[in-house]
Amino acid sequence: MPASRSVDGPKTAEGGKQALHEGRRRIFPVHFAPGKKLFNIIVRLSDKPGSFRSIIDLLSSRVNLIGTGTYTLNDGTAMFAGFAESLSKNETPEKLVKVVLGSDAAMAVRVVEGTDGLLVDTFHTGFNVDDDTYLLMRRGGLVHMFETVSKMLGTGGDVLLYEEGLAMALQNAETMANNLGIARVRAQMGVLNRFLSTQGWGVLEAKEGSSAGEFTVVVRDCFECAESPDSRKGCSFMRGYLAGGAQATFGKEYDSIETKCILRGAKVCEFKLKPAR
């Protein structure tokens, strides 16, 4: 196995007048714009080419869409959800419903107006990734929980966080293997690392080491270092998670050591993984 060979991700092509840079996705469970007339627009529509465009065209002269999303359902239909600022002081939910129903693609429409510049999504109750349910949590809040555990339990807190990370990785990897097959999981490690990045865990890059079965994982913007808690000097949960992921993927236990950490002054977090003896 060659030294320092990257675990490759997908091929990428780019173009345009400006460069694209990695960044966090903006979602809109809540929006505050004092003095603005705000609407949350939900449309059930046919899942056919052009359906989304027809809704956008009808709304373009009446609202400024500040955040939208679409997703398909299992019954051959799709959902459009948008946060919008009205272009007219006289706009109403009833008028927007009538406008959207002018599209043949629209099957049902719900429009909710914000109050005093505040708009909250009252339609959705969480997030799904395939058949799994997810929740949204502020990174700093989770890190504060980790910090509290460490302060209360000392070194035992770091052991607990490591074991929790390990257990979560084993559970998540079992689900992933059931959905994709373990052979595909092993072959697509570079792609699957991006799944964690998309969820806000950090930007992961894995490289194979000089010895068989060894890996170095570099994590930029590691979530566990958010807000730089003073009482902690390492990412115990992430260290355990990486060990559990390697164990589930390759069928043997791994030692996981954090050799660099943002909490210790480094620019990135780095983890060395090797099969346990």
Helices and strands as residue ranges (DSSP letters): E 30-32, E 38-46, H 51-59, E 63-72, E 77-86, H 93-100, E 106-113, E 118-120, E 127-129, E 132-134, H 139-153, H 155-180, H 182-187, H 189-198, E 203-208, E 215-220, G 223-225, H 236-250, E 254-260, G 262-264, E 269-275
